[in-house]
Each structure stands twice: as C-alpha cells, then as structure tokens.
C-alpha cells in the first residue's frame, strides 16, 4: 500500500519525490515503492461564480444584487482541470492507503489541499507535513514527524471564511459599482482600506501649508551647538530670532552642565516577511512583490532560507541545536563575519530570540543548513540573501554600546546644546560596516563652569515640508499597523491596486490616481476604514486558533454585504470617466477609454456590453533599450520591422528569428543522416546533430 502526497507546486513535488526515493515519472505524478507524489498548480479549486448558481447572473444587473448563495460550493478551475482529474484518478486507486498534505504550511496552503480533498470526497486517513524549509534534512524530519490533519482543521476553517468573505463583499460591491457607474470599479475588504490610506496621505499633502522656521547655531571651536529651548530647536517667529541673535552677539559661552548616558542597542530580531519587504524596498528599491518572488526562489529553488510567508521574528527553543550548522553553511560566503563566531562556539548573545510563545505557524526567516554558493545566485538573490544572513549573524554578536554626551551651554542666558556619541563596543554593528562616531578633538577637555569663546551665532531659515507620499516600505508599515492583510497577501494587494489603475508607482512612491480618488468617495465609510477590516483579520486569526465561531463571522459578513449594496443603490453620487478620449468605438459608436496595458496604451470601448479594444500607437516589445533599458516600440516600415526607443532616439533593426527545431525534427534529421552515412548514432551525437542541421539549412 502507498501514501498519496500532494505538494503545492511541481518543483516542490520533484524535491519531495527525490528525497523519498520515488523515481518513476508520469505526466501528473512521480511514483515510488511507498509514495506517490503529485501536485497542485497553486489553487485547483475555486468558489463557484454567480452564473454557476443561475445563468441569469451572467448579465450584470443591479436588481440581482446582493448575490448571497445559501450554500457556497466549489468547482475546479478551468485552466488546471486536467491536474485535478489526475489527482482524482490517483485517489481512486485501490493501493492508496492514506493522503499526506504537503502544500505550503500556511492558511492558503491548507485551503489548496482541503478543497481538493472535499471535491474528490476523500474518506481515508489524512496526515499533514508541516516544515519551514525545503532542505533534504527538513523534508526527512518532517516525514518522520507527520501531524494529524485534525490539528489544522481550525486553520482550514479560517481560510474558508477568508475566501467566502472576499467573495461576498468583493464580488457584490464590485458588481454594484461597475454596473451603476459604467466603469470597471473593484472594491474589497482589504484593498479598499489600503487605497484609503494612500488617499488620506494625498489629502494631507494637498492641504499642507508650508511655513518658515529658523534654527540658530553657535560656532565654538570646531563644534556647532544648537539653540534648544523646551526640547524644540525650531523657532517660528522671525522677531524671536532677531532678538536672540542680537542678545548673543559677541558674547561668550558658559558650560552649565555635562551629562553622560550609557545606552545599549540590542541585536535586531531576524526578519519576518513584512520587515524584509520594507528593508529591501529601502535598500534596493524592490517592490514588495519582487521581494516575495526573489525570496520564494531562495526558499524553493536554492533552499537557502526558511519558510518565507511568516509573521514571526522569533525562533523556537528547539532550534538552538541547529544554529551551528547554519553558521557553517554560510561561512564560505561570510568568512570574515562567521570566523569569530565559530571561535566562540556559535554562542547566541541575543537570548530573547528563542521564544516559543511568539512563534506562530512559522519562525523567522533565517538561513538553512544548505551551503551557499554566491555564483549560483543572480544579483537580486545575492542582495536579499546577504541581508537575511547578516541579520541572522547579528544574533551571535554582543549588543552595541555607546555613550551619549550632552553639553548644556548658555550664551547671554540663552540655552544651547551640543550632543555627541562615543562608541564603547561596536557589537553587532561590526558586520554592518557602520561608521564609528568619535568626539571632537577638544570635547573631552570641557568642564562645567568653563567659559568658551564664541566665533559667531547665526540662524538658518528653512520651510516646513509636507509628508512624503508612501513608499512601499511606508505602506507595508501602515498595513501591518492596521492588520490589513497578512504577510503573504500584502504584496498582492499593492499589485492589484496598481493593475486596477487606482494607484500608480512613480520614482518609488505611490500616488492615488483620479480613478482611485473617485472610487474612495463612492464606497461606504465602513469599507474604507482600516479599523473594521483589521477587526475582520483578527477574527480570522481567532478562528484559526479555535477561539472564534466561523458561522458567526460569516453571518456578520453577509449583513455587512447587504448594507453596502443597499447604500450603493441609494447613493446619488456622480462618477466621471477620467480616461475618456475623443475616439469613437468602430463597433458601437461609444467613446473609447484609454488604459495602460502590458504592451503599451490601449483604447477600450466605454460601453461595458461592447468591450471592443485596440492598441493606441505602437506596440511595446520585450526588446530593451541599450541606454535607458526601457521597453522599445515595435514598428513595421518599408525597410522591414524595427525597434525604436523614442526618448533615446535609438533604432535597431528587428532580426529574423531562426526557426526552432523541435525534438521530433531532431530525431528525424539524425535518423536520416545516420542512414545516409551508414553511421550509428552513438558518442558522436553532437557532431551528427550539427551536420544534420547544417544539411537542413
């Protein structure tokens, strides 16, 4: 008898099969003596759409809303139905004794597997593989310690509630807004409050009124004490500045007090996904989505880091025994940083990182025991792995200690302050290459009561500045604060807003578009409130822990949906298509809208029932400009096809693509050549193929 194992992706399935010794490959699975390993392709199942309940729902009509099925069913996703049927056939085999869920160890991974099991009506035992890395060791240990599936039943219920809530609110509200205002308008319980955060920042910027302020400095030797009264060094009245400058002109300074405080910066905790996305955005300009993709490669393909989609920055107690192996694995790439740690026998100075109570489904993101070879990684993978490894290494270094010295002076009775820092112990900052701060040459010689000569006192005028628009790092911080989405979904939410053209990304900052501004005005205040949506997320987490009733949660979502649709129907607000052009649709005569597509701008008929579309201007190609690296336009002229980058005025002729030779053609050519020359195809395969292709050309 054999166990049927379900992985989430083919690549993971291949690794599991290899570790377990399953070698017989088929199109949809890999079989061995004890295990059959198959895979999903992400989600294979989805909630049924309205038209699956009633064909009349294919046409979007306001009077049909809200659509709330008595029982929400599931169905196979059309594009991946072949893989679902393959799993169904495997499940029906008489030699299968149990099912092992090996999808990603999280809420969505649980849903991927459980919906498949529900649809195939699985009745035999189920076990769960729950691992935090894809190394051979982790896989073997995981299969030695399989968990009962019932341990994750509440997690599955939480995932179902999330999916149904998104369906009920997102589908109904989006249909209502699109139908009423004749434009593609999408709203949801997480994306709309996120859009609202960006919109509120935009309003703050627009309403901001700059005002002048002054900062007063004195020059004493090589130092520049600053005027500071009541913890504020900004002065907003020009007359006050003039009075202080007049009073302190040609006066000496008296040292009134010197305070010394020893401070300690403790080692930073390892990354969770959101903190890593923030840091990668600040350091490298990575979008949250790009960080997720690069990190997934490091986890799944290279097996160099632990499970990516975690919200914990702590490690479990049982991981202490693995720390030395992890250090040895990264030692070749970080020899200078690891060597002193190994001499210290891998002692972890940051003891607080080991905290079982603060480890949720997964611990923090740290390196695995897999040796790293930087040459195998691309540039982005190297950057991300480096900061993960250095953050991990910080745990093995002492705390950073320094002394803050404040000198309080008076010039003609007016308070000035000078602050400097003296490093006592570099600690973990040794590996960050942080520049050490040292005292001014004469600073240590100053004593209380001493009179100092003042070279000059001057003021610098500046203007208050509005808050900056959000970077993705800023937005992720806000989303985390309000508990909007999860570490695994926040990047997707930002990308969804970008694809819907409600926000745009310019020079690393997020701007709300005219469409986004109008959408926020149209939706009910409760849907754009981060507080309410955060409360839903907290309830989903409570359901996952078995503390909240799923039915009560969904009843609340149903009532909320009804209220939202009622408000849209009753609303008298207006909506103006911001991207309407003067071009008319050749099919129905309606005006055309201009939208951004993957390959350039597209004109789309404003009539929702028509949907005619065409490219506006030249199509963008995948060819990159050698100067600015942006996509080049594709043109066809009298001399043939060519690529053009208008900003750089660079033109390149389009090379004709050589026709690819299929494997079947290769075999035919090789057989033909071999028969022609009476030469068997053996070790000289490459030469034979080369000659055959030359004959063909």
Secondary structure, DSSP 8 states (H G I E B T S, - for coil): -EEEEEESSHHHHHHHHHHHT--EE-SSEEE-SSEEEEE-SS-SEEE--HHHH-GGGGS--GGG-S---SS--EEE-GGGHHHHHHHHHHHT-TTEEEEEEES-SSHHHHHHHHHHHHHHT--SEEEE---S--SHHHHHHHHHT-EEGGGGHHHHHHHHHHHHHIIIIIIHHHHHHHHHHTS-----TTHHHHHHHHHHHHHHHHH----EEEEEEEEBTTB--EE-BTTB--B--HHHHHHHHHHHTT--EEEEEEEEEEEEE-----B-HHHHHHHHHHHH---HHHHHHHHHIIIIIS--B--SS-----B-GGGGGGHHHHHHHHTTTSHHHHHHHHHTTT--S-GGGB-GGG--SS--B-B-SS---GGGS-HHHHHHHHHHHHHHHGGGS--EEEEEEEEEEEETTEEEEEEEEEEEE-GGGGGGT-------TTGGG--TT-EE---EEEEEEEE--------HHHHHHHHHHTT-S-TTTHHHHHHHHHHTTSEEEETTEEEE-HHHHHHHHHS-HHHH-HHHHHHHHHHHHHHHTT-S-HHHHHHHHHHHHHHHHHHHHH-------TTEEEEE-TTT--EEEEEEETTEEEEEES-TTT--EEE-SSEEEEEE-TTT--EEEEEEETTEEEEEETTTTEEEE---------HHHHHHHHHHHHHHHT---STTHHHHHHHHHHHH-
